[in-house]
């Protein structure tokens, strides 16, 4: 990587300082950098989704790409509905494309209500798909990982913490006596878990900040070798 006051390094440094300047107060430089970041991110994701999703999943499967590239519709868009006298399952890609087009109706005020149909379809199907996926990967996997023999201290802590954490969310009976004690232990386990998760998030953000400071003082200014 080039060091010093090159154009790219200087531009990156200005944008970095502009974003960090929000720690002082909201200012025009921060707003410009924020708007630029949002715009570039939106443009990047649009191009990425176009080449990774729309083009291969929709246009290539429907044969539209071959139609424009070779000028021939052989095994392409004109044969979407039927193939050799049988139903062509590529029709489902056409349905998906129509649902995506209906989502864009939200940009038209008078036709915005049409976007609710594909949105409801997407939410319903995604919820059903994720329910089975997460049930297998999270619920069953976590349950299997919790059923451990009391042979080590780590296994005992894992099982006791899981059971007490579940007791804390049991509201059918007042938390008194042994049930209340287990719920209190579960509270401590939850606090420790959330604290560790928050600490991990803070450390990850700090690593990003350290990286930007390293860029400013080492790559751009050359103060740190």
Buried (B, 14 or more C-beta within 10 A) or exposed (E): EEEEEEEEBEEBBBBBBBBBBBEEEEEEBBEEBBEEEEEEEEEEEEEEEEEEEBBEEBBBBBBBBBBEEEEEBEEBBEBBEEEEEEEBEBEEBBEBBEBBEBBEBBEEEEEEEBBEEBBEBBEEEEEEEEEEEEEEEEEEEEEEEBEBEEEEEEBEEBBBBBBBBEBBEEEEEEBEEEBEEBBEBBBEBBEEEEEEEEEEEEEEEEEEEEEBEEBBEBBBBEEEE
